[in-house]
Amino acid sequence: MKSNISRQTICRLRVHTPVAASRVTGNTFKRAISVNGLSCVLILAALVACTGKTGDSATSALSFAAACQGTTANPFTQPPVFVPSPPSSFLPNDGSVQAPLPLLTGAYGYNSFIPGLVGFPAVGGTYTDPILKGTVRRLTDTVGFPNQEDIYGHHWANANGSLAFSRTSAFNIINTTTGAEVYTNQPFGSNLPLLGTVAPDIAWDAIDPNRYHFYQGANLTCRNLVEQRNVVKTFPSTLEPNGGSLNTQDRSGRYFTVRYGGSNKVWDSQTDRIYSGSVTPQNLNGWVAITPDGNYLVTAAGLNNEHYSYAIDHMNHSISSTPVNFWTLCGDHGTLVSAANGKNYFITFDCNNSPGIYRVDITLDQNLNQPFKTEADQIAVNQLLLPLTFNSATTASTNDGHLSAVSKEGPNQNWVFFDSETFLKTFPDGYDDFNSDPATSNWQPYEQEIIAMNVVTLEVRRYAHHRSRGLSSSYYAQPRISCSWDGSIILWTSNYNTGSPTGYADLYGMAFSGN
């Protein structure tokens, strides 16, 4: 007999009075109203969620999603209308020719074009990168305060790129065109603090740009923004942090992975079924992610850099107990793509002898010849996307940075985004520190750039220098690129040569089209 947990929790709808479309704050809505105040459609959704099709405790296909969806259209979730930046077509894709260096002088001087000075864009304003020609839009103004945007990897912007999270002194929702705060003081969960070294597991819904999810105790909570209300699903025990980086929901919106009891499970939100089997993260504090197509769980960064994929059997509602060890050449920095060619790839680095970003097939086992296949063997059956460099006596390493990938089907499905991050070199004034001169640091191709890569056609596009400096000074100085579910907008953070206070950076964005 199925547990009654779902019936009890999915019906625990805390519904707040809807408001007209306007800028609202969470503090406006403090009084929960009774179910009698619900619309007929919401009452029906709640009743369906409680009884299920057969009258037992199972929820119907409409339960979690429909109860959260509501009936009020959100005017703030219209897709952005700005024109995507053209790629820098004058540069070879293979990086064989360096981009012209950022200049120290002029309107966009590398050390002088900084927030707060005349000519620097206000929130919502743009400028065109003088070298790579991408149009960069400023989305926040937190000058004078440390940054709290934990945007890396997963989608910091919503299903269609219209809204983005913003973690400042409160948790807010901003418009990606204007930077305006359209919802302020929103709930984000209580399993982790808002301010701290680890972000709460907050994530935009894959389908509905009006919804996001977060953990609170044993609850997976769905937040309806326009109606300012929550729907919860309670699991058997407290939900544990899941790394805060890669996806925990597939692109259909149906399947979730959640962690409790020390391992990740798969939950079918339509049938309210928890699959048999589980996956223990390779790293205690690391991530377990679900591929965009919902067919695999993936975890990384084991003791020997193991990267494991586990097939999900939707017919038998189970997770395979036999992992495929598909890469052993670097750590857990990377992103997952379910490409239009039907393949699932992990996009990541080689940290051994052949620096670069690789497209790694997560179904190819590299553990057949114990202890592992060689580096050359693993490279031979995968694909180099972007050649990078290690540091030397006179050059920086470009083999570092963050990656984010499009997770939805559509024209941008095959695209991955990379921010190149240069840290230490071995000679003075040579690692793009605050106020350093690029002309004296022997910059390499792709250094400190915002880059797009197509995992099927292998096209590479170069859009901008992110201009964040002194990346070793603070985690929040690193750009930590993140795209929307559909890839229509790319986000990153940058301090623009502003070193005080430590960790200051603002959020910037760029429209993207893969066509």
C-alpha positions, 0 to 999 in steps of 0.5 A: 500500500502506498504511503499517505505522505503525499496526500498529507503534504500536497494538500498543505497549500499555503495560498496567499491573496493574489495581487495585480501585476506590479512590483511586490514584496514577500512582506506584503503577504503574511496572512494565509487564507482558507481553501474557501478563498481559492478559485474553482480551478485551484480547488479542483487541482488541490482535490485531484492532488489529494485523492488521485485518480483511483481514490488512493493516496497517489497523486495524479499527473496534475498534482504538484505542477498543476497545484503550483501553476495556478491561473494568473498570468505573470506579465513579468515572464514575457520573453526578453526582446533585446537582440542577441550579440553577434559572434566575433566572426573575425577571430579563428574558432581554434584560438590560433590568433589572440584577440586584440588585448584590452586597452588601458586607455580610452573610454573602455580602459581595462583599469579605468572602466569601472562601476561608479565612474562616468560612462559606466552603465547604470542598472539596465544599461549596456555597452559593447565590448570594444574587442569582441563586440558582445553587448553586455548588460548590467543587472545589479548595483551592489557597489560597496558590498560583497557579492552573494550571487551563487550563480554557478552551473545551474540556471540562475535565470528562468525557463525563458530568460525573463527573470533571474535570482538575485541574492543581496541583503535579501532574496529577490527576483529581477528582470533580465532586461531592466535589472528591476527588482520585480519580487523582493524578499522571497522565500528561499528555504531554511536548510542553509543560510542565505548569506554564507559560503554555500547557496541554498538549493534554489532552482527555476522550474524547467517549464514555467518561468513563473515558478521556482523550487527550494528546500525547507526541512523535508519539503520540496517547495514550489513557489508561484511568483505571481500568486505569491504562494507555495505548494510543498511535497514532503519527503521521508526525511530532511532534504540535504544540500545537493551541491547547488550547481547542476540540475535537479529537475529534468527538462520535461519538469516531471523528474526530480532528484533529491538527496536525503539519508545521504543519497540521491533518489529519483522522484516522479512528480506526476505519479508521486513515485520514488524510484527504487535505488539511489546514488551516493555522491562521489564527494560528500559535499558534491553534486548529483545531477539529472541529465536534461533528458531525465535518463541518467543521474551523474556524480563526479570528483571521486577519490581518483576523479571518477565520474559516474553515470547511472541509467534511470529505468522509467519503465521499471521505476528504478536507478541502475546499481551499476555505474559507468565511470566515464572520465577520470582526467579532472574534477567536478567542474563541468556541465551536462548536455542532452544534445539534439543528436540523442547523446548525453555529454559532460562538458569538462576539463582535462587537468593532466597533460592535454588542457582544454574543454572536452565533450565527454560521452557519459555512456562510455566506460573508462574503467575497463582496463584497470585501474583506468584507461589512459589519458590518451584512450579517454581523449581518443573516444571523446571530443576536444571543444576548446584548446587551452593552455597550462601556465608556464614561466611566461604565460597563464593557465587558461584551463580553468573557469566555469561552465553552464549549458542549455537544458531545454530542447530548441534552437540553443539545445547544443550550446555550452557557455564558458568563462575563462578564469586566469589565476596565478602565473609565475612572474610578477604582475602576471595573473591579471590582478587588480590594475595589472596591464594585459600588455605585460602579461603575455595573454593567451587565446581565450584568456578572461573571455565569455565563450559559447561552444556548440557540442554538435557542430563544434562551432566556437563563439567569442563574445566579451572579456568578463573583466573580473580581476584578482580572481584568487582574492575571493570566490565571488570575484570569479564570474561563475557563468550561468545561462537560462534553461533555454539559453536565451540569456547568459549571466556572469558576475564581474568586479571590473577592477574593483578590489574593495570590498573583497568579494565585490561583484555585480551581475551582468547578462548577454542575450544569446541565439544559437541560430 
